[in-house]
Every structure is written in structure tokens, then in C-alpha cells.
Amino acid sequence: ALDPDGQRVAFDARWGLVPSWAKDVKIGYKMINARGETAAEKPAFRSAFKSRRCLIPASGFYEWEPYAGAKRPVVFAPPADQALALAGLWERWRDPGGEMVVSTTIVTCAANDLVAPVHDRMPVLIEAENLEHWLSGSVDEAASLIRPAANDDLIRAPLYEIRQIEPGDD
């Protein structure tokens, strides 16, 4: 967002976009992600895609994969100690009591070859040289950035290992 002086500012937001026209905040539970391929046209995301794009900083993202008869989270993160800039959209919604709710959603795209074995979608990652194009560019410019990250922009690692504990293991 921009402050009154036109400077970019960080802000807290509820995850799960609540469109300004929504009747209930609970709609946000269904809108934690926006498909990048259709976000510019879908009524829930169209206005935000046009004028309220944001960056969501993250150290990585995770998906669940089947493992040893259960599921385990697998993290996808940059190979060095860097942050990711996830493409996001944000919106303002006023509840019936007059309180303003700021909400956000992560824009997703088809998974790259690294993520695809675990999930068919992934967050859109905005490279440093494209930050302004995402935040302030035209709808067409922003849409051109909706693509999978290069495979070598991320590493994959389990958040933890699941193993069967045998009697006598300490």
C-alpha cells in the first residue's frame, strides 16, 4: 500500500481475500489462493488485481506429500538465506459493525518441475527486477509475471522426517 506521502508501506492482513462486496468475512476461507491465470477476470479478484497487488514476504512455502503411510510437509525455499516475494492481492472490507478488515491472497500458477511431484500449483514468485512491475505495472504487465519460478530458484527439503519408532529406540 502507499502512505499519504506516496511511500510504500508494509501492513498486516488477514489471509483469505474478502472482496469489498462480500456479505460475510467467512468467504475469505475459500479465497486463500487466487489462480493467476484467471485472477484478472474473476469477480472476487478482478478489482484487487487491477489496483491492489502486493508482495508477501516469506522464507519459503510448503506442501504436503504422502510419506510412510501419512503425510509430511515439504518446504520449498531459496537456496541461500534470502526471502521470497510471493505475488499477492489485497482488499478492504467493512464488517457490519463498521470495522475495517484488510485481507490478502496468494497468487498461484502451475508448478515447476521441482514442486510438481508434490503439488500441481505453486505461489507466483516475483524476482527482484520485477517488483515494481508487479506492484505498479499495468494489468498486462502483471499478468506477464504469472509463471512458475525457475527450478534452481528453490530447494526442496522435508520440514521433518517421519520414522517408525521401534521398541528400545531412545
C-alpha positions as CSV (number, residue, x, y, z in Angstrom):
1,A,0.0,0.0,0.0
2,L,1.0,3.6,-0.3
3,D,1.0,6.0,2.6
4,P,-0.2,9.7,2.2
5,D,3.3,10.7,1.0
6,G,3.2,8.0,-1.7
7,Q,5.7,5.8,0.0
8,R,5.3,2.0,0.1
9,V,4.4,0.6,3.5
10,A,4.1,-2.9,5.0
11,F,0.8,-3.8,6.6
12,D,-0.8,-6.8,8.5
13,A,-3.6,-8.6,6.7
14,R,-5.9,-11.5,7.2
15,W,-5.1,-14.4,4.9
16,G,-8.1,-15.2,2.7
17,L,-9.2,-12.3,0.5
18,V,-12.6,-10.8,1.4
19,P,-14.0,-8.9,-1.5
20,S,-15.4,-5.4,-0.7
21,W,-18.9,-6.6,-1.8
22,A,-18.9,-9.8,0.4
23,K,-21.7,-10.2,2.8
24,D,-19.6,-12.2,5.3
25,V,-15.9,-12.3,6.2
26,K,-16.1,-16.1,6.1
27,I,-15.8,-16.0,2.3
28,G,-12.1,-15.4,2.9
29,Y,-11.7,-19.1,4.0
30,K,-12.3,-20.1,0.4
31,M,-10.0,-17.4,-1.1
32,I,-6.6,-18.1,0.4
33,N,-5.2,-18.5,-3.1
34,A,-6.0,-16.8,-6.5
35,R,-5.3,-18.7,-9.7
36,G,-3.1,-16.3,-11.6
37,E,-4.4,-17.4,-15.0
38,T,-7.9,-16.1,-14.1
39,A,-7.5,-13.5,-11.3
40,A,-7.8,-10.5,-13.6
41,E,-11.2,-11.7,-14.7
42,K,-12.8,-13.4,-11.7
43,P,-15.2,-11.0,-9.8
44,A,-13.6,-11.8,-6.4
45,F,-10.1,-10.8,-7.5
46,R,-10.6,-8.6,-10.6
47,S,-10.6,-5.2,-8.7
48,A,-7.6,-6.2,-6.5
49,F,-5.7,-7.5,-9.5
50,K,-6.2,-4.1,-11.2
51,S,-5.1,-1.9,-8.4
52,R,-4.2,-3.7,-5.1
53,R,-1.3,-6.0,-5.9
54,C,1.2,-6.6,-3.1
55,L,4.2,-8.7,-2.1
56,I,4.0,-11.3,0.6
57,P,7.5,-11.9,2.1
58,A,8.2,-15.5,3.0
59,S,11.2,-17.6,3.8
60,G,9.6,-20.4,1.9
61,F,6.4,-22.3,1.3
62,Y,5.3,-25.8,1.9
63,E,3.1,-28.5,0.5
64,W,2.0,-31.9,1.9
65,E,3.3,-35.1,0.4
66,P,2.4,-38.7,1.1
67,Y,5.2,-40.3,3.2
68,A,5.3,-43.6,5.1
69,G,1.6,-44.0,5.2
70,A,1.0,-40.5,6.4
71,K,1.7,-37.0,5.0
72,R,4.7,-34.8,5.7
73,P,5.2,-31.1,4.9
74,V,7.9,-30.4,2.3
75,V,9.4,-26.9,2.3
76,F,10.4,-25.1,-0.9
77,A,12.8,-22.3,-0.1
78,P,15.5,-20.2,-1.8
79,P,18.9,-21.9,-1.8
80,A,20.6,-19.1,0.2
81,D,19.3,-17.2,3.3
82,Q,17.1,-14.9,1.2
83,A,13.4,-14.1,1.3
84,L,10.9,-14.9,-1.3
85,A,8.5,-12.3,-2.6
86,L,5.1,-14.0,-3.3
87,A,2.7,-12.3,-5.6
88,G,-0.4,-11.2,-3.6
89,L,-3.6,-9.3,-3.9
90,W,-5.2,-7.3,-1.1
91,E,-8.6,-5.9,-0.3
92,R,-10.5,-3.8,2.2
93,W,-13.9,-5.0,3.6
94,R,-16.0,-3.3,6.2
95,D,-17.9,-5.6,8.6
96,P,-21.5,-4.8,9.7
97,G,-20.1,-3.2,12.9
98,G,-18.0,-0.8,10.9
99,E,-14.6,-2.4,11.5
100,M,-12.3,-2.4,8.5
101,V,-10.8,-5.8,7.6
102,V,-7.7,-5.9,5.3
103,S,-7.3,-9.3,3.7
104,T,-4.9,-10.8,1.2
105,T,-4.5,-13.8,-1.1
106,I,-1.5,-15.5,-2.7
107,V,-1.5,-15.7,-6.5
108,T,-0.6,-19.1,-7.8
109,C,0.4,-20.7,-11.1
110,A,1.2,-24.1,-12.5
111,A,4.0,-25.8,-10.5
112,N,7.6,-26.0,-11.9
113,D,9.3,-29.4,-12.2
114,L,10.6,-29.2,-8.6
115,V,7.2,-28.6,-7.0
116,A,5.1,-30.7,-9.4
117,P,5.8,-34.1,-7.8
118,V,4.2,-32.8,-4.6
119,H,1.5,-30.4,-5.9
120,D,0.3,-29.1,-9.3
121,R,0.2,-25.4,-8.2
122,M,2.8,-23.1,-6.5
123,P,2.9,-19.4,-5.5
124,V,4.0,-16.9,-8.1
125,L,7.4,-15.7,-7.1
126,I,8.3,-12.1,-8.1
127,E,12.0,-11.6,-8.9
128,A,13.8,-8.5,-7.6
129,E,14.0,-6.9,-11.0
130,N,10.2,-7.3,-11.4
131,L,8.9,-6.0,-8.1
132,E,7.8,-2.6,-9.4
133,H,6.2,-4.2,-12.5
134,W,4.1,-6.4,-10.2
135,L,3.2,-3.6,-7.8
136,S,2.7,-0.7,-10.2
137,G,2.6,-2.0,-13.7
138,S,-0.4,-2.4,-15.9
139,V,-2.7,-5.4,-15.7
140,D,-1.0,-6.9,-18.7
141,E,2.5,-6.3,-17.2
142,A,1.4,-8.0,-14.0
143,A,-0.2,-10.9,-15.9
144,S,3.1,-11.5,-17.8
145,L,4.8,-12.2,-14.5
146,I,2.5,-15.1,-13.6
147,R,4.7,-18.1,-14.4
148,P,6.4,-20.8,-12.4
149,A,9.8,-20.0,-10.8
150,A,12.9,-21.5,-12.3
151,N,13.7,-24.9,-10.8
152,D,17.0,-23.7,-9.4
153,D,15.4,-20.7,-7.7
154,L,14.3,-23.1,-4.9
155,I,15.5,-26.1,-3.0
156,R,13.2,-28.8,-1.6
157,A,13.6,-30.3,1.9
158,P,11.3,-32.1,4.3
159,L,10.4,-30.0,7.3
160,Y,10.8,-33.1,9.4
161,E,11.3,-36.8,8.9
162,I,8.6,-39.3,10.0
163,R,10.0,-42.6,11.1
164,Q,8.7,-45.6,12.9
165,I,9.9,-45.7,16.5
166,E,11.0,-49.2,17.4
167,P,11.0,-50.6,21.0
168,G,14.3,-49.8,22.6
169,D,14.9,-46.6,20.5
170,D,15.9,-43.6,22.6
